[in-house]
Amino acid sequence: MLTGKQKRYLRGQAHHLDPIFQIGKGGINDNLIEQLNDVLEKRELIKVSVLQNNLDDKDELAETIARRVYGELVQVIGSTIILYKPSKNHKKIELPR
């Protein structure tokens, strides 16, 4: 579980990132989760964009994704979800205490 200080730090780190995944009307599937896990292992921090044609609640969608990738939900802002998962082999981000 991330502290408020850690979430603020990660939001700052994610500010310059572009979303690398888009979730459309198809929603979440096993292939998407597998790809998210692969990218999170390499990058640790990513943005995911929710397209307008996805009618799901963005907060519920974000919680579901975070739970399925065993990561942390940093923030949902507008239609953008920020996810963090510490890497096992490619550790880059040092969180403040």
C-alpha positions as CSV (number, residue, x, y, z in Angstrom):
1,M,0.0,0.0,0.0
2,L,1.4,3.4,-1.0
3,T,1.5,6.3,1.3
4,G,0.3,9.8,0.3
5,K,3.9,11.0,0.0
6,Q,4.7,8.1,-2.3
7,K,1.7,8.7,-4.5
8,R,2.6,12.3,-4.9
9,Y,6.1,11.3,-5.9
10,L,4.8,8.8,-8.4
11,R,2.3,11.3,-9.9
12,G,5.3,13.7,-10.4
13,Q,7.3,11.0,-12.1
14,A,4.3,10.0,-14.3
15,H,3.5,13.6,-15.4
16,H,5.8,13.5,-18.5
17,L,4.7,10.0,-19.5
18,D,2.4,9.3,-22.4
19,P,-0.3,6.6,-22.1
20,I,1.0,3.4,-23.7
21,F,-2.3,1.4,-23.5
22,Q,-5.8,2.3,-24.5
23,I,-8.9,0.6,-23.2
24,G,-11.9,0.7,-25.6
25,K,-15.3,-0.8,-25.7
26,G,-13.8,-4.3,-25.5
27,G,-12.8,-3.6,-21.9
28,I,-10.3,-5.6,-20.0
29,N,-9.3,-9.1,-21.2
30,D,-6.5,-11.6,-20.3
31,N,-4.3,-10.5,-23.2
32,L,-4.4,-6.8,-21.9
33,I,-3.5,-7.9,-18.4
34,E,-0.6,-10.0,-19.7
35,Q,0.7,-7.1,-21.7
36,L,0.3,-4.7,-18.8
37,N,2.3,-7.1,-16.5
38,D,5.1,-7.3,-19.1
39,V,5.3,-3.5,-19.5
40,L,5.1,-2.9,-15.7
41,E,8.0,-5.3,-15.1
42,K,10.1,-3.2,-17.5
43,R,8.9,0.3,-16.7
44,E,7.3,0.1,-13.2
45,L,5.1,3.2,-13.8
46,I,2.7,3.6,-16.7
47,K,-0.3,5.5,-17.9
48,V,-3.4,3.8,-19.4
49,S,-6.0,5.8,-21.4
50,V,-9.7,4.9,-21.3
51,L,-11.4,5.7,-24.6
52,Q,-14.8,7.5,-24.8
53,N,-16.4,4.4,-26.2
54,N,-15.8,2.5,-23.0
55,L,-18.9,2.9,-20.9
56,D,-17.5,1.3,-17.7
57,D,-16.9,3.4,-14.6
58,K,-13.3,4.6,-14.8
59,D,-12.6,4.2,-11.0
60,E,-13.9,0.6,-11.0
61,L,-12.0,-0.1,-14.2
62,A,-8.8,1.2,-12.6
63,E,-9.3,-0.8,-9.4
64,T,-9.9,-4.0,-11.4
65,I,-6.8,-3.5,-13.5
66,A,-4.6,-2.7,-10.4
67,R,-5.9,-5.8,-8.6
68,R,-5.4,-8.1,-11.7
69,V,-1.8,-7.0,-12.3
70,Y,-1.1,-7.0,-8.5
71,G,0.0,-3.4,-8.8
72,E,-0.9,-0.1,-7.1
73,L,-3.3,2.4,-8.4
74,V,-1.6,5.8,-8.2
75,Q,-4.3,8.0,-9.6
76,V,-7.3,8.3,-11.9
77,I,-7.5,11.7,-13.5
78,G,-10.0,12.2,-16.2
79,S,-9.7,9.3,-18.6
80,T,-6.2,8.4,-17.6
81,I,-5.1,5.8,-15.1
82,I,-1.7,5.8,-13.5
83,L,-0.4,2.4,-12.3
84,Y,2.7,1.4,-10.4
85,K,4.2,-2.0,-9.8
86,P,7.7,-2.5,-8.4
87,S,9.9,-4.5,-10.8
88,K,11.6,-7.7,-9.7
89,N,14.5,-7.5,-12.2
90,H,14.6,-3.9,-13.5
91,K,14.2,-1.7,-10.4
92,K,14.4,1.9,-11.4
93,I,12.1,3.9,-9.0
94,E,13.1,4.5,-5.4
95,L,10.1,5.5,-3.4
96,P,10.4,8.0,-0.6
97,R,9.7,6.7,2.9
